[in-house]
Amino acid sequence: MPAHRIFAALAVALCSMGAGATPSASPTTPPLDYSRTLEQSSMVFVPYEGMANRGPLFFKQYTQVSLGPVSIGDGFRHLSVNLTPTAVVQGQYIPFLNQHNIIDVPTALVPTYGTCQPTQAIKDYLSFMPEEYRPTTSSGGYPEACVLSLYYLDVVEQQVLARVAAGPVMTLNASVPLCAPNSPRLEVNAINQALRTRGVLQVSSSGVWTGNHFRLLYESVLLSQSNPSLFGTANPEDGWTRYIKLFQVDATTSIATMSAANAQQRPLMCVSQSLIVTYGTSTPAP
């Protein structure tokens, strides 16, 4: 870490670690345990930390499945086309759940992680329909990614069905932000022990760590340079920042305190491995 970045990081830490600092709000869902990621038959399951088999399951491949057509009167017909996970269509989804005793937490791919649209070709073909009857997509009920709604005149039904059978009539672009299963961990206890050896930190019988705030900042930055692997990332500044935020500081005494619970943490330092899901297009999601 260059010298100017060290001083900048220290300045930020000094401003952000005042007395009475409020811990970050708990997330609405538990963090994911990427080290236990399971991937099989175009399915990716990531359990929550501390839970053996509960978490979201993501699908890498999708297939069009038609429902209908049905008559809506006056010579008009309606066809729904679901974008369904290929693993579901091929009967692999339920056996996968049963094999690993997975409790799948439904997670909507669209619109949470991407978009789904009718193809330009199907929009052009049905452009003669009134505005309110032209092709539209909506979020599908899990595990479908989305649903395409097609209205048309009964005289062109065979042509519409042929187009649906011939290839994609909708496009899907999604990017699910995941971490690599082998992402490193921030070794909080090892860092504490190293700083204890240097006389920077002390630990109580109850496992609470304390030390002078200013010396902690300086010595921990030096440690992040001399032993960056402890900070779990190719850029030790990220790991250092996360480590320092585990402390609370008393502005009156300049004593930094890390709770016993925080000292037991091994936070994941995410190496991004986004899951790119596309259908009907060769352009990957951004």
N, C-alpha and C positions, 0 to 999 in steps of 0.2 A: 504494500500500500504506500504510494508516494507520500512524502512528508506533508505536503499541503492538504492531502485528503485526510491524513491523520488528525491534523489540527481542526479541519472542518468537521470531522466526525465527533471529535471531543467537544467542540462548541455546541453542536446539535444536542449531544447527550447532556451537557450541562444545563441547557435550556429546557429539556424535556423531562428531567428526572427530579423535579422539585418535590417538596414535601406534600403529602396528601395526594399524590398522583393516583388517579383512578385506573384500576386495571381495565384492560380492554374487555368489552362486552362479550359474553359467551356466544359462539355461533349458534345458529338455529339448529344445526345438525352436528353430530360429532365429526371430528376429522377422519379422513380416510386412511386406512393402513395399506399403503401402496406395496409394502414388502410382501403382502399376502395376496397380491393380484392373481386372479385365475383367468386364463384365456383359453378358449376352446370353441371350435366350430363357429367362428365369427362373433363370439360373445366375449365380453370383458367384464368380469365381476371384481369389484373392489370393496372389501368389507370395511365397516367402521372400526376404528381403534377400540379395543376392549370388548369387541363383540365377535364371536367366533364365526358367524355365518350370515350376518345381516348387513345389507348395504345395497347400493345401486348397481344395476347391471346395464351395460351399454352394448348395443348391437352395431357391428361394423358393416353389415350388408343388408339391403332391403330388396323386396320384390313387390311388384304390383299385384293386387288381388281385387278382382271386380265383385261388386255386390249389386245384383239386379241383372238387367234393367227392369224398371217398373213403369206403369202408365200413370200419368198425373192428369189425364183427361185432355179433351180437345186436340187430340193428335200429338200431344207432347209426351216425351219419355224422359226418364231420369236414370242415370247410372252413377254409382259411387265407386271410386277406385281408391282402395286403401294402400298405403305404402307400409307393408308389413315386414318385420324382420325375417330374413331368409331362414334363420334358424327355427323360427316358429313355423313357417310354411313347411319345412322339411322334417318337422317333428323332433328337433334336437333340444328345444328349450326346456321342456318339462323334465326329460331325462337328466339334463345338466343340473337342474335345481335339485332333483332327487338324489343324484349321485353325490353331491357335495353338501346336502342338507341346507341349501341356500334359502334365506328369506329375502326375496327380491323387493327392494324399496322402489316403487314406480317413480321413474324420473323422465319427464317429458323432454324429448330431444328438440322439438319445435314448440314454442319459439325460444325456449331457454338457451339453446346453443346454436341455433341456425334458422334457416328459412326454407320454405317449400313453396314452389310456384308452378302453375300450369306451364307446359312448354309453349313456346311461341307458335309452334306448328298447330297445336290443338286450339289455341286461341284464334289463330287465323282461320282455321277450318270452320269454327263455329261463330265467326264474327257476324254472321247474318242474324243470330238470335238477338232478341231484345236485351238491353243492357243488364237487366236484373237476372237474366237466364244464361249469361256467359260463364265460362269456366272459372271456378274459384276453388281455393284450397282453404282448409281449416285444420287446426290441431287435431290429431287423432287421439282416441282413447288409448292409453298405454296397453300393449307395446307398439301400436302403430305410430309412425312418425307423423303422418298427416293423411288427410282425406281429400281427394279431388272430386268435386261435384260437377257432373256434366248433364246439361239439359239439351235436348235436340228434338227435331221432328221425327215422327215414326218412319217417314219415308227414307231417312238416311241412317237408320239404325245399323244396318249391316256394315256400312262404311265406318261408322263410329266404333263399333265393336272390333272391326278389322284393324283400325288404327291403334286401339288399346292393346290388342293381341300382338301387334307387330313390334312394339317397343315402348320406351318411356313416353308418357304423356304428362309427366311432371318432373321437376328437378328438385333435388335436395342438396343443400350445402350446409354442413354443420361442423363445428370444431369444439370438441369437449376438452377442457383443460385438465389434463391428468399429469401425474408425476411418474417418472421411471421407477419401476419396482426396486432398483438398486440405488435409489437416491440416498446420499449419505445423511448421517445424523449429527446434530450438534451435541458434542460430548460435554454436557454441562458439568457432571461430576468430575471428569478428568481435568477440565479447565479450573474448577474450584481447587482441586488438589494441587495443581501446578502453582496456582497463585498463593495457596497456603504455604507451600514450600518456600516461596519467595518472601513470606512474611506479610503478604498483602491482605489475606483473609484469615479469619478465625471461624471455627465451627463450634456450636454449643452441643451439649449432650442430647438436645432434642433435634439436632440436625439443621439448625438455623445458621446461615453464614452471614458474617458481618465484616466490614472493613471500611477504611477511609475512602470516601467517594472519589476524591481527586487522584489518589494513588491507584485506586482500582482502575479508573479510566486509563491512566497512563500505562500501567503495567500490563493490562489486558490487551491493549493495542500492540505493545511490543511482543506479547506472547502470540498474537494472531499472525505476526510476521515471521517469528522464529519457528512456530509449529502450527501452520495453517490447517493441517488435517484435523485438528481438534475442533475447528470451527465449521467443518462439514461442507465446504464449498470451495470451488476454484477461486472465488473472490472472497477472501476472508473478511472483508468489510461487512458483507451481508450477515455472516455468522456472528461477527463481533457485535453488530447492532442488535441482533436478536438476543444475544446473551446478556448484554447490558440492560435490556428492557425487562429482564427477569428480576431486577433489583428494585426496591423502593428506597428513596433517599429522604432522610430527615435534614431539611435545609438548615436547621438551627445547629445541629451537631456535625453535619457533613458525614454522617454514618450511612452507608449503603447496606441494605439488608435483603437477603434472599431467603424466602421461606423454605422449609424442609420439602414441601410439595414441589416447588419450582426446581429445587436442587436434584430431584429425582427424574426430571424431564430429560428426554432425548429427542428434541424437536426435529422433524424432518426438514432437511434443506432441499427443497424440491428441484430436481432436474426435469425441466419441462419435457413432456412426451405426449403432446396433444393427440387425441384420437380424431382423425379427419374422416368424416363420413360424407360421401357424395352418392348421388344417384341421378342418372340422366344427363350428366355433364362431366366433362373431363377437367373442369376448373375446380381446384381444391378450395375449401372454405378458407377465409382469411385467418 
